[in-house]
């Protein structure tokens, strides 16, 4: 009998099952139970009625979302992530190539310093950012005035924010990605360089024909993993650095901040859940595509 | 090392590299020094010369104000330390047990368990139902546990942990079982000791996550008894009055001195972020290890 053999196997391995149980249960409560929420935007959710008794409203919440802010938050989320991926890739690969030429002690020094911002919370980063860009007292405006330029009203105008936020993100994460690519470079066999040097190759030729090609699989993997998350805005950053200022929403509002605000400030559960489900579904499609691509390039690293 | 091989005879590239990296290093460090420097500036000097890396004179008024009545700061330290210790301990135990079970090739449900964990990274119901479950179904709002429980199992950390587990030879586990040890004994007295470097690494990531988290507080905490350090900082940043209220009692203690808003804000930031800034760089090598295991094997 199938069922009795199932019970037999289960009893044989029950201790392992019990070891996994706390994790399995926690994931069930905090990740699987909220999945019912995929139906939430199709309801006119009333707290006092609860989920099941609230009336169905079809696609109304989505229609409203797409007639309002969907374009703005989608554009911001995707464009920022594209900028982060491109700039971080260039910066981190360049830094890794530079570190690869240095002595161990220099490498250690730079690695520690570049990694420092990674440990800071975005809350603390928002203080640092304020110290630099405060409109009255900030260091950047002081320096601008030294050079006889006018102070810039950073927090009053949305147009300044795209470069500032890209800069902040790269500042915080450059160390992380540099370490990844540097480790990749360390894995390259010495003999390739030795052989090329014997043939009289220049440094640029070494980088162009050995380092970069051999780093390519890692680069593709890292970029694809980031592309899979292109629909997720970093809430901590986009909420705290612009200090949730409505003046700046045009260029700082991403899907995650929008969902949060709809839920907590406006109490608009329909809108918030519609935006959340829109994000989950497009995000899932992206991850599936990306995983397909990873499998094509490098089957060992595909997740499933 | 490759450096020694390709170093010879190309000093120009090396000098340029050092200039660029030193420049970026300065950009990493100077803003941190600026925050400390502002916290040590007097209000007049800020009015006169703005936030400066080189204040006219060192002035401790801001710190005196905060230390005159550190009530909320101490409470917040207590909340954060409690969450970090309890959260990290429970989280690493649960994460390690789960990752171990997933890594046991002879366990018939290992694949299914892995899939169960991976799926949570792919599909989510979004923020709203998650919020409703925690606040309305579990009734965890405004408790200390809401700052811990939702982050106990992070699939990413389970994956990194599983990466560390893959080095364990099945023969070691077999031999333990032949001696008649239960799975629990095998896990705690064989598996845990040999994966200790991995456990330390993942614990540090978990610790960093709990230390830096303000999102759970933002979502679920109203009561100032449970305001963590990061959340205290955010409240002060988003509402200037909150700083004054937090150190309100000290107004009476330091009479005749106006509250130095500008420097006090930065001083709170230094006091809240400072300690960890000294601890984490020392653990650098563990983080580097975790990042490489996570990116290559995850």
Interface residues (C-beta under 8 A of the other chain):
Chain A: X9 X13 X15 X16 X17 X19 X20 X22 X23 X24 X26 X27 X29 X30 X31 X32 X33 X34 X35 X36 X37 X38 X40 X47 X51 X94 X95 X98 X99 X100 X101 X102 X103 X104 X106 X110 X111 X112 X113 X114 X115 X116 X117 X119 X120 X121 X122 X123 X124 X126 X127 X128 X130 X131 X132 X134 X136 X137 X138 X139 X141 X142 X171 X174 X175 X176 X179 X180 X183 X185 X186 X188 X190 X193 X194 X197 X203 X206 X218 X221 X222 X235 X236 X240 X243 X244 X256 X259 X260 X263 X264 X269 X272 X273 X275 X276 X277 X279 X280 X284 X287 X288 X301 X303 X304
Chain B: X1 X2 X3 X5 X6 X7 X10 X13 X14 X17 X18 X20 X21 X24 X25 X27 X28 X29 X31 X32 X34 X35 X38 X46 X49 X50 X51 X52 X53 X94 X95 X97 X98 X100 X101 X102 X104 X107 X108 X109 X113 X115 X116 X117 X118 X120 X122 X123 X124 X125 X126 X127 X128 X129 X130 X131 X132 X133 X134 X136 X137 X138 X149 X150 X152 X153 X155 X158 X182 X183 X184 X187 X208 X211 X212 X213 X214 X215 X219 X230 X231 X233 X234 X237 X238 X262 X265 X266 X269 X272 X273 X276 X277 X280 X281 X284 X287 X288 X291 X292 X295 X296
